[in-house]
Amino acid sequence: MKKLIYITFVGLLGLLFACEKDGDQIFLPDNPTAPTIVSMPDLTLERNNGTNILEFVGTPVDPGFVASARYFLEACESGDGFNDVIQILSSNEATSFTISVSDLNGLLLKKFPADEVSSLDFRIRSRLVVDAGTGAPGAADDTFEYISETQTANVTLYGLPRLDLLNSGIDQKIESALGNGEYFGYVKLDETMSFNLLDPDNSVTYGGTDGTLEENGAAVPPLSNGWHQLSVSLNDMTYELLDFRIGLIGDATPNGWDAPDQKMEYNPQTGLWSITLDLVVGTVKFRVNDDWSGSINLGLGDADNPQYTMDNLWNSGSSQNIPIDEAGNYTITLSIGSTYSATITKN
């Protein structure tokens, strides 16, 4: 016979679910204490301060019961109501969120213009897990959320120095987050179309061979068709080109657990990888270059690591498969940064 726990919510009484001990009760207070934003840094961002660390200080949630919490520092255009939300950071602690000037600038440039003042709303959102694995309210698949009051601030972003790809077939570029001669970006290449790099600020064209860069050098040959990571240093005149093809794999996908994976496309404006495809009932994971030993192996947490959710995917060989409970056509997005997050939306 199953035993029962009684949970009391504001305006919601008598909700019952299974528990281990007869007579155990958890009472949530009528006025739980949500997290707060205590202070925010000066958000007039400048390239020459790109390595400086910004700190957002907050206080943790106090729901009145013991639970593991995950905190998300989020932003949106002022007045948007967080309909179009930008996740800046996630952490197990709410007291201090830290990020470099260059990382925050690069993240916000995907939504807001450079060299202009934009008004943004900020908040801390907490997700709580009471008891993973029970299927009850507050478990990993039905978490509680508590959200801070909104703080509004003016943000000024700086534009990034760039190198434009010439003859790659599409308009694309890589950028220097610190303006220090070090450039990075994701580029989509055709193996039949070698490319050069143009510095539009100084009207200098670069090429290279075997990782060595030179002015007016030979066009660089792609490694394959598809997305690559491209890193360039104008300081030591080197470059590195690596295959980087994010894919979806799993028994819910057309190829099951076999390669080739279902390759995602990158949007430089949003910084998101995405794919639309038909899935069946089953599970999926994300990986890079059709290889489990690569740098990406993304899934959910297990009972011992409930903090890893779709908002905070686990990059580990121990990560768990992501369930697809209904067959249909889906649009899937993936964000890669200081944390990993994804959305899976049935069309």
C-alpha positions as CSV (number, residue, x, y, z in Angstrom):
1,M,0.0,0.0,0.0
2,K,1.4,3.4,-0.9
3,K,1.9,6.0,1.8
4,L,1.0,9.6,1.3
5,I,2.7,13.1,1.7
6,Y,0.5,16.2,2.0
7,I,1.8,19.4,0.4
8,T,0.2,22.7,1.1
9,F,0.5,25.5,-1.5
10,V,-0.9,29.0,-1.7
11,G,-4.4,28.5,-2.8
12,L,-3.8,24.8,-3.4
13,L,-4.6,22.3,-0.6
14,G,-4.8,18.6,-0.3
15,L,-2.4,17.6,-3.1
16,L,-1.3,14.0,-2.5
17,F,1.5,11.9,-3.8
18,A,3.5,8.8,-3.0
19,C,6.2,8.8,-0.3
20,E,8.4,6.4,1.6
21,K,7.2,6.8,5.1
22,D,3.7,6.7,6.5
23,G,2.6,10.1,7.9
24,D,5.4,12.2,6.4
25,Q,4.3,15.7,5.5
26,I,5.9,18.7,3.8
27,F,4.3,22.1,4.3
28,L,5.3,24.9,1.9
29,P,4.9,28.3,3.5
30,D,2.3,30.7,2.2
31,N,5.0,33.3,1.4
32,P,8.2,31.5,0.3
33,T,11.2,33.8,-0.2
34,A,12.2,34.2,-3.8
35,P,15.7,34.9,-4.9
36,T,16.7,38.5,-5.3
37,I,19.2,40.5,-7.2
38,V,21.2,42.5,-4.6
39,S,23.6,44.4,-7.0
40,M,24.6,44.5,-10.6
41,P,27.8,45.8,-12.2
42,D,28.2,48.8,-14.5
43,L,27.1,47.6,-17.9
44,T,28.8,50.2,-20.0
45,L,31.0,47.6,-21.7
46,E,34.3,48.5,-23.4
47,R,36.7,46.4,-25.5
48,N,39.8,47.5,-23.6
49,N,38.2,46.0,-20.4
50,G,37.2,42.7,-22.1
51,T,39.0,40.5,-19.6
52,N,37.5,42.2,-16.6
53,I,35.1,40.1,-14.6
54,L,31.5,41.4,-13.9
55,E,29.6,40.2,-10.9
56,F,25.9,40.0,-10.3
57,V,25.2,39.4,-6.7
58,G,22.0,37.7,-5.5
59,T,20.4,35.9,-2.6
60,P,19.2,32.3,-2.7
61,V,15.6,31.1,-2.6
62,D,14.1,30.0,0.7
63,P,11.0,27.9,-0.1
64,G,10.7,26.5,3.4
65,F,11.7,23.0,2.6
66,V,14.9,21.2,1.6
67,A,15.6,21.0,-2.1
68,S,18.4,21.2,-4.6
69,A,18.3,24.5,-6.5
70,R,19.6,25.6,-9.9
71,Y,19.8,29.4,-10.6
72,F,19.6,31.1,-13.9
73,L,20.6,34.7,-14.5
74,E,18.4,35.9,-17.4
75,A,17.8,39.1,-19.4
76,C,15.4,40.4,-22.0
77,E,14.6,43.7,-23.7
78,S,13.0,46.0,-21.1
79,G,9.2,45.5,-21.0
80,D,9.3,42.2,-22.9
81,G,8.2,40.2,-19.9
82,F,10.9,37.6,-20.6
83,N,9.1,36.2,-23.6
84,D,12.3,36.4,-25.6
85,V,14.7,35.4,-22.8
86,I,18.5,35.4,-22.9
87,Q,20.1,33.0,-20.5
88,I,23.4,34.6,-19.4
89,L,24.6,32.1,-16.7
90,S,23.5,29.2,-14.6
91,S,24.9,28.1,-11.3
92,N,24.1,26.1,-8.1
93,E,24.7,29.3,-6.2
94,A,22.7,32.5,-6.3
95,T,25.1,34.7,-4.3
96,S,27.5,35.4,-7.2
97,F,27.2,35.2,-11.0
98,T,30.5,36.1,-12.7
99,I,31.2,36.6,-16.4
100,S,33.8,38.4,-18.4
101,V,33.1,41.7,-20.2
102,S,33.9,40.1,-23.6
103,D,31.7,37.0,-22.9
104,L,28.7,39.1,-21.9
105,N,29.2,41.5,-24.8
106,G,29.4,38.7,-27.3
107,L,26.2,37.1,-25.9
108,L,24.1,40.2,-25.9
109,L,25.3,41.3,-29.3
110,K,23.2,38.5,-30.7
111,K,20.1,40.4,-29.7
112,F,21.1,44.1,-29.2
113,P,23.0,46.6,-31.3
114,A,26.6,47.7,-30.7
115,D,27.6,51.2,-29.7
116,E,24.1,52.1,-28.6
117,V,22.4,52.1,-25.2
118,S,19.8,49.4,-24.7
119,S,17.5,49.0,-21.8
120,L,17.4,45.4,-20.5
121,D,15.5,43.7,-17.7
122,F,17.4,41.2,-15.5
123,R,16.1,38.4,-13.2
124,I,17.3,35.4,-11.3
125,R,15.1,32.3,-11.9
126,S,15.5,29.3,-9.5
127,R,14.4,25.8,-10.3
128,L,14.0,23.4,-7.3
129,V,14.0,19.7,-7.2
130,V,12.5,18.1,-4.0
131,D,12.9,14.4,-4.6
132,A,14.2,13.2,-8.0
133,G,12.6,10.0,-9.3
134,T,9.3,10.1,-7.6
135,G,7.3,11.7,-10.4
136,A,5.7,13.9,-7.8
137,P,5.4,17.7,-7.9
138,G,8.8,19.1,-7.2
139,A,10.6,16.1,-8.8
140,A,13.0,16.5,-11.7
141,D,10.3,16.4,-14.3
142,D,8.0,18.8,-12.5
143,T,10.2,21.3,-10.7
144,F,9.1,24.3,-8.6
145,E,10.2,27.8,-9.8
146,Y,10.8,30.9,-7.9
147,I,11.7,34.2,-9.7
148,S,13.2,37.4,-8.4
149,E,11.8,40.8,-9.0
150,T,13.0,42.4,-12.2
151,Q,16.0,44.8,-12.2
152,T,16.3,47.2,-15.2
153,A,19.6,48.5,-16.4
154,N,21.1,50.4,-19.4
155,V,23.6,48.3,-21.3
156,T,26.1,49.6,-23.9
157,L,27.8,47.0,-26.1
158,Y,30.8,47.4,-28.3
159,G,31.3,46.2,-31.8
160,L,33.9,43.5,-32.5
161,P,36.8,43.6,-34.9
162,R,36.3,41.0,-37.6
163,L,37.8,39.0,-40.4
164,D,35.5,38.4,-43.4
165,L,35.7,35.1,-45.3
166,L,36.3,35.7,-49.1
167,N,35.1,33.2,-51.7
168,S,33.5,30.8,-49.1
169,G,30.1,31.0,-51.0
170,I,28.2,32.9,-48.3
171,D,28.8,36.1,-46.3
172,Q,30.4,35.1,-43.0
173,K,33.0,36.3,-40.6
174,I,35.0,35.5,-37.4
175,E,35.4,38.1,-34.6
176,S,37.8,39.2,-31.9
177,A,35.9,39.4,-28.6
178,L,38.7,41.3,-26.9
179,G,39.9,43.2,-29.9
180,N,43.4,41.7,-29.2
181,G,44.2,40.1,-32.6
182,E,42.7,36.8,-31.6
183,Y,39.6,35.8,-33.7
184,F,37.2,32.9,-33.4
185,G,33.9,31.8,-35.1
186,Y,31.9,29.0,-36.6
187,V,32.0,29.0,-40.4
188,K,30.2,26.8,-43.0
189,L,32.5,25.7,-45.8
190,D,32.3,23.9,-49.1
191,E,35.4,21.7,-49.6
192,T,35.6,22.8,-53.3
193,M,35.9,26.5,-52.3
194,S,39.1,27.5,-50.6
195,F,38.9,30.9,-48.8
196,N,40.9,33.9,-47.8
197,L,40.4,36.3,-44.9
198,L,39.9,40.1,-45.2
199,D,40.5,42.6,-42.4
200,P,38.1,45.3,-43.5
201,D,39.4,47.9,-41.1
202,N,42.9,47.8,-42.5
203,S,42.2,46.4,-46.0
204,V,44.6,43.5,-45.6
205,T,44.0,40.0,-47.0
206,Y,45.4,36.9,-45.4
207,G,45.8,33.3,-46.5
208,G,47.8,30.4,-45.3
209,T,49.0,26.8,-45.4
210,D,49.2,24.1,-42.7
211,G,48.3,26.5,-39.9
212,T,50.6,29.3,-40.8
213,L,49.0,32.6,-41.9
214,E,50.6,35.3,-44.2
215,E,49.5,38.5,-45.9
216,N,48.3,37.7,-49.5
217,G,48.8,34.0,-48.8
218,A,47.3,31.1,-50.5
219,A,43.6,30.4,-50.0
220,V,42.9,28.0,-47.1
221,P,41.3,24.7,-48.2
222,P,38.3,23.4,-46.0
223,L,38.6,20.1,-44.3
224,S,35.1,18.9,-45.5
225,N,31.7,20.1,-46.3
226,G,29.8,21.7,-43.4
227,W,30.5,23.6,-40.2
228,H,34.0,24.3,-38.9
229,Q,35.6,26.1,-35.9
230,L,38.0,28.7,-37.2
231,S,40.6,30.3,-34.9
232,V,43.0,33.0,-36.1
233,S,45.9,34.8,-34.3
234,L,47.2,37.9,-36.1
235,N,49.7,38.1,-33.2
236,D,51.7,35.0,-34.2
237,M,50.2,34.7,-37.7
238,T,48.6,31.2,-37.2
239,Y,45.2,29.7,-37.8
240,E,43.4,26.5,-36.7
241,L,40.6,25.0,-38.7
242,L,38.6,22.1,-37.1
243,D,35.5,20.1,-38.2
244,F,32.6,21.0,-35.9
245,R,29.3,19.4,-36.9
246,I,26.8,19.2,-34.1
247,G,24.3,16.4,-34.6
248,L,21.3,14.7,-33.0
249,I,21.5,10.9,-32.5
250,G,19.2,8.4,-30.8
251,D,16.5,5.8,-31.5
252,A,14.0,8.6,-32.0
253,T,15.9,9.8,-35.0
254,P,15.8,8.4,-38.6
255,N,19.2,6.7,-38.3
256,G,18.7,5.5,-34.7
257,W,22.0,5.2,-32.8
258,D,24.0,4.8,-36.1
259,A,26.0,7.6,-37.9
260,P,25.5,9.8,-39.7
261,D,23.8,12.0,-37.1
262,Q,21.1,14.5,-37.9
263,K,23.2,17.6,-38.5
264,M,22.2,20.9,-37.0
265,E,22.6,24.4,-38.6
266,Y,24.2,27.4,-36.9
267,N,22.7,30.9,-36.9
268,P,25.4,33.5,-36.2
269,Q,22.8,36.1,-35.3
270,T,21.2,34.1,-32.5
271,G,24.2,31.9,-31.6
272,L,21.8,28.9,-31.8
273,W,22.2,25.5,-33.5
274,S,18.9,24.2,-34.8
275,I,17.2,21.4,-36.8
276,T,13.7,20.5,-37.9
277,L,12.9,16.8,-38.5
278,D,10.5,14.0,-37.9
279,L,11.1,12.0,-34.7
280,V,9.5,8.8,-33.4
281,V,8.9,7.8,-29.7
282,G,12.3,7.1,-28.2
283,T,15.3,9.1,-27.0
284,V,18.0,11.5,-28.3
285,K,21.4,13.0,-27.4
286,F,23.7,15.6,-28.9
287,R,27.2,15.0,-30.0
288,V,29.9,16.5,-32.3
289,N,31.4,15.0,-35.5
290,D,29.5,11.6,-35.2
291,D,31.8,10.7,-32.4
292,W,31.2,9.9,-28.7
293,S,34.8,10.7,-27.8
294,G,34.5,14.3,-29.1
295,S,34.1,17.5,-27.0
296,I,30.2,17.3,-26.9
297,N,28.1,14.5,-25.4
298,L,25.0,16.2,-24.1
299,G,22.0,14.8,-22.2
300,L,20.1,15.0,-18.9
301,G,21.2,14.3,-15.4
302,D,20.5,11.2,-13.4
303,A,19.0,10.7,-9.9
304,D,22.3,11.8,-8.4
305,N,22.6,14.9,-10.7
306,P,19.1,16.3,-11.0
307,Q,20.4,19.8,-11.7
308,Y,21.1,18.8,-15.3
309,T,17.9,19.6,-17.2
310,M,17.0,20.9,-20.7
311,D,18.0,24.4,-19.4
312,N,21.4,23.0,-18.2
313,L,22.4,20.0,-20.2
314,W,25.1,17.6,-18.9
315,N,28.2,17.4,-21.1
316,S,29.4,14.0,-20.0
317,G,29.6,10.4,-21.0
318,S,27.3,9.7,-18.0
319,S,24.6,12.0,-19.2
320,Q,21.2,10.4,-19.8
321,N,19.2,10.2,-23.0
322,I,16.5,12.9,-23.6
323,P,13.0,11.3,-24.0
324,I,10.8,11.9,-27.0
325,D,7.3,10.9,-25.8
326,E,5.3,11.5,-29.0
327,A,6.0,11.0,-32.7
328,G,5.9,14.0,-34.9
329,N,7.8,16.8,-36.5
330,Y,10.0,18.8,-34.1
331,T,12.2,21.9,-34.1
332,I,15.2,21.5,-31.9
333,T,17.6,24.3,-30.8
334,L,20.8,24.1,-28.9
335,S,22.9,26.8,-27.2
336,I,26.6,26.2,-26.6
337,G,28.4,28.5,-24.2
338,S,29.3,28.7,-20.6
339,T,26.4,26.3,-20.2
340,Y,24.4,24.1,-22.6
341,S,20.7,24.4,-23.1
342,A,18.2,23.1,-25.6
343,T,14.5,23.3,-26.6
344,I,12.5,20.5,-28.3
345,T,9.3,21.8,-29.7
346,K,6.6,19.8,-31.5
347,N,5.4,21.6,-34.6
